[in-house]
Amino acid sequence: LLFGRVGLSTNTNGVCGDGDVKFRINLMVEGDLEGMVNLWDWNEVCDNKMKSFEIDLDDFKGEVVQIFLVVIANSDSEANFAVWDSLSIHR
């Protein structure tokens, strides 16, 4: 299982801004770029809360994989302070 939390950080003055991003987790097996798998997507706006996620990786047991953490800005806001937190893989 892949665990973690995502969210948007506040501005330096502690105020939650108008950040708007998409968090995405992709997985590639054995270096096969054509077979890239999208494991998870989450649209996030700044709300002063971290969102937890848990992704089952059992389908990839025994495979050599690469995991990609992606952030896509949904706006041109200067408050898109995306945060990945407490990422871990558990067997």
Secondary structure, DSSP 8 states (H G I E B T S, - for coil): -EEEEEEE---TTS-----EEEEEEEEEETT-GGG-EEEEEEEEE--S--EEEEE--GGGTT--EEEEEEEEESS--TT--EEEEEEEE--
